[in-house]
Amino acid sequence: MTPLVLDINLINPAFHKKDFSHFINLESIKFLHITGWRDYLLTLQIHSAKVPSCYADAYHVALRIMLLAWADASLIKPAELQTLRSLESALIGVYFQPVFEREQAKREKVRKKCDGCKKCLLCATLVREKFQPGLDKFLDYMVAHDDLDPAVHNESKKTDRSALSIIRNALAHDDLFNHLSWDGLFEAVREVMEHAYRNRSLTQTRTIL
């Protein structure tokens, strides 16, 4: 994993001192200098070396964008979208096959009940190359079958639209210019990503790369 470096000199030194507020644990925290903001962002980086570099680095791109949000708050939403995209990619690497097999089994059951009509989407043959499960299915699978803390992903969060999958879709389609940040988003993404790769040995991770 490439060590995360956040270079504050990417931002004009004339703007290093300012009032910059950000919600952390439901509290609005004020930063008066960019070094404090940088130091906070560094606490959000991926800690586990078991997460393959390609995914950890993609997540860290989001933190670099967040550093630039010091100068332009409109970058917060693109940064949030980037972190959720990095999570989705990381989960594909672990859960695509079991989620595919689970969906395949569900369709097989439906097919038997409807005598194999092969006309509706529910019982049509699932083509692996065209299967695009999305973040929600991965997270559902993790909670049900891989011990992910239900506090991270549950039906209540789906209802109040604070589930990671719903935030991801909102950012991708219609919420990119809402400057209010999602409190705890980066922490939740990191938790899920590190959980997904917790059982990988460092040797296995290097083999992937």
C-alpha positions as CSV (number, residue, x, y, z in Angstrom):
1,M,0.0,0.0,0.0
2,T,1.4,3.4,-1.0
3,P,1.8,5.6,2.1
4,L,-0.7,8.5,2.0
5,V,0.8,12.0,1.6
6,L,-1.3,15.1,1.8
7,D,0.6,18.1,0.5
8,I,-0.8,21.3,1.9
9,N,1.3,23.3,-0.5
10,L,-1.1,22.3,-3.3
11,I,-3.2,25.1,-1.9
12,N,-2.0,28.7,-2.0
13,P,-0.3,29.5,1.3
14,A,-2.4,32.7,1.4
15,F,-5.4,30.5,2.2
16,H,-3.8,28.2,4.8
17,K,-5.4,30.2,7.6
18,K,-9.2,30.5,7.6
19,D,-12.3,29.3,9.4
20,F,-13.3,25.9,8.1
21,S,-16.0,23.8,9.7
22,H,-16.7,20.1,9.3
23,F,-19.1,17.7,11.0
24,I,-17.3,15.0,13.1
25,N,-19.4,12.7,15.3
26,L,-22.4,14.9,14.9
27,E,-20.5,18.0,16.1
28,S,-19.4,20.9,13.9
29,I,-15.6,21.2,14.4
30,K,-13.8,24.3,13.4
31,F,-10.3,24.2,11.8
32,L,-8.3,27.4,11.8
33,H,-5.3,26.2,9.8
34,I,-5.0,23.7,7.0
35,T,-2.4,21.6,9.0
36,G,-5.2,20.7,11.4
37,W,-7.5,19.7,8.5
38,R,-4.7,17.6,6.9
39,D,-3.9,15.9,10.2
40,Y,-7.6,15.0,10.6
41,L,-7.8,13.6,7.1
42,L,-4.7,11.4,7.8
43,T,-6.6,9.7,10.6
44,L,-9.1,8.5,8.0
45,Q,-6.6,6.6,5.9
46,I,-6.7,2.8,5.5
47,H,-4.8,1.2,8.3
48,S,-4.9,-2.5,7.3
49,A,-2.1,-3.7,4.9
50,K,-4.4,-6.5,4.0
51,V,-6.4,-4.2,1.7
52,P,-4.9,-4.4,-1.8
53,S,-3.1,-1.3,-2.8
54,C,-5.4,-0.7,-5.8
55,Y,-8.4,-0.2,-3.6
56,A,-6.6,1.6,-0.7
57,D,-5.0,4.0,-3.2
58,A,-8.4,4.7,-4.8
59,Y,-9.8,5.4,-1.3
60,H,-6.9,7.7,-0.6
61,V,-7.6,9.7,-3.7
62,A,-10.8,10.8,-2.0
63,L,-8.8,12.1,1.0
64,R,-6.6,14.1,-1.4
65,I,-9.7,15.6,-2.9
66,M,-11.0,16.4,0.6
67,L,-7.8,18.3,1.3
68,L,-8.5,20.5,-1.6
69,A,-12.0,21.1,-0.3
70,W,-10.3,23.4,2.2
71,A,-10.1,25.9,-0.7
72,D,-13.3,24.8,-2.5
73,A,-16.1,23.2,-0.5
74,S,-17.8,22.0,-3.8
75,L,-15.1,19.3,-3.9
76,I,-16.6,17.5,-0.8
77,K,-19.3,15.7,-2.8
78,P,-16.9,14.4,-5.5
79,A,-14.6,13.2,-2.7
80,E,-17.5,11.3,-1.1
81,L,-18.5,9.8,-4.4
82,Q,-14.9,8.7,-5.0
83,T,-14.7,6.9,-1.6
84,L,-17.9,5.0,-2.2
85,R,-16.7,4.0,-5.7
86,S,-13.5,2.7,-4.2
87,L,-15.6,0.7,-1.7
88,E,-17.7,-0.8,-4.4
89,S,-14.7,-1.8,-6.4
90,A,-13.1,-3.3,-3.3
91,L,-16.2,-5.4,-2.5
92,I,-16.4,-6.7,-6.1
93,G,-13.0,-8.2,-5.5
94,V,-14.2,-10.3,-2.5
95,Y,-18.0,-10.8,-2.9
96,F,-18.9,-10.9,-6.6
97,Q,-18.8,-14.7,-6.9
98,P,-20.8,-15.5,-3.7
99,V,-23.3,-12.8,-4.5
100,F,-23.6,-14.1,-8.0
101,E,-24.1,-17.7,-6.9
102,R,-26.7,-16.6,-4.3
103,E,-28.7,-14.7,-7.0
104,Q,-28.3,-17.6,-9.3
105,A,-29.8,-19.9,-6.7
106,K,-32.7,-17.6,-6.1
107,R,-33.6,-17.5,-9.8
108,E,-33.4,-21.2,-10.0
109,K,-36.0,-21.5,-7.3
110,V,-38.3,-19.1,-9.1
111,R,-37.7,-20.9,-12.4
112,K,-38.9,-24.2,-10.8
113,K,-42.0,-22.6,-9.4
114,C,-43.0,-21.0,-12.7
115,D,-42.1,-24.1,-14.7
116,G,-39.2,-22.4,-16.5
117,C,-41.1,-19.8,-18.5
118,K,-37.8,-18.0,-19.2
119,K,-39.7,-14.8,-20.0
120,C,-39.5,-12.7,-16.8
121,L,-36.4,-11.2,-15.3
122,L,-36.9,-13.1,-12.0
123,C,-36.4,-16.5,-13.6
124,A,-34.2,-15.6,-16.7
125,T,-30.8,-17.2,-16.8
126,L,-28.3,-15.0,-15.0
127,V,-25.3,-14.2,-17.2
128,R,-22.1,-13.7,-15.1
129,E,-20.5,-11.2,-17.5
130,K,-23.6,-9.0,-17.4
131,F,-24.3,-9.3,-13.6
132,Q,-23.9,-5.9,-11.9
133,P,-25.0,-6.4,-8.3
134,G,-24.3,-2.9,-6.9
135,L,-23.2,-1.8,-3.5
136,D,-26.5,-2.6,-1.7
137,K,-26.3,-6.3,-2.6
138,F,-22.7,-6.6,-1.4
139,L,-23.5,-4.9,1.9
140,D,-26.7,-7.0,2.4
141,Y,-24.5,-10.1,1.8
142,M,-21.8,-9.0,4.2
143,V,-24.3,-8.4,7.0
144,A,-26.1,-11.7,6.4
145,H,-23.1,-14.0,5.7
146,D,-19.8,-12.3,6.7
147,D,-20.4,-10.8,10.1
148,L,-20.5,-7.1,9.1
149,D,-21.8,-5.0,12.0
150,P,-25.5,-4.4,11.3
151,A,-25.0,-0.9,12.7
152,V,-23.1,-0.1,9.5
153,H,-25.8,-1.3,7.1
154,N,-29.4,-2.0,8.0
155,E,-33.0,-1.5,6.9
156,S,-33.4,1.5,9.1
157,K,-30.5,3.3,7.3
158,K,-32.2,2.4,4.0
159,T,-35.4,4.0,5.2
160,D,-33.8,7.2,6.3
161,R,-31.5,7.2,3.3
162,S,-28.3,7.2,5.2
163,A,-27.2,3.7,4.0
164,L,-23.9,3.8,2.1
165,S,-25.5,2.3,-1.0
166,I,-28.2,5.0,-1.1
167,I,-25.7,7.8,-0.5
168,R,-23.6,6.4,-3.3
169,N,-26.6,6.4,-5.7
170,A,-27.7,9.9,-4.7
171,L,-24.2,11.3,-5.2
172,A,-23.9,9.6,-8.6
173,H,-27.2,10.9,-9.9
174,D,-28.6,13.9,-8.2
175,D,-26.8,15.1,-5.0
176,L,-23.4,16.1,-6.2
177,F,-23.8,19.8,-5.5
178,N,-25.1,19.6,-2.0
179,H,-22.1,20.8,0.0
180,L,-23.2,19.4,3.4
181,S,-20.9,16.5,4.1
182,W,-22.0,13.0,5.4
183,D,-20.8,12.7,8.9
184,G,-18.9,9.5,9.5
185,L,-18.9,8.4,5.8
186,F,-15.2,7.9,5.5
187,E,-15.0,6.0,8.7
188,A,-17.8,3.7,7.6
189,V,-16.3,3.1,4.2
190,R,-12.9,2.3,5.8
191,E,-14.5,-0.1,8.3
192,V,-16.4,-2.0,5.6
193,M,-13.3,-2.2,3.3
194,E,-11.0,-3.4,6.1
195,H,-13.6,-5.9,7.2
196,A,-13.9,-7.3,3.7
197,Y,-10.2,-8.1,3.5
198,R,-9.6,-9.0,7.2
199,N,-9.0,-12.7,6.4
200,R,-6.5,-12.2,3.6
201,S,-2.9,-12.9,4.4
202,L,-0.3,-10.4,3.2
203,T,1.0,-13.0,0.9
204,Q,-2.4,-13.4,-0.8
205,T,-2.7,-9.6,-1.1
206,R,0.7,-9.3,-2.8
207,T,-0.3,-12.1,-5.2
208,I,-3.4,-10.1,-6.2
209,L,-1.3,-7.2,-7.1
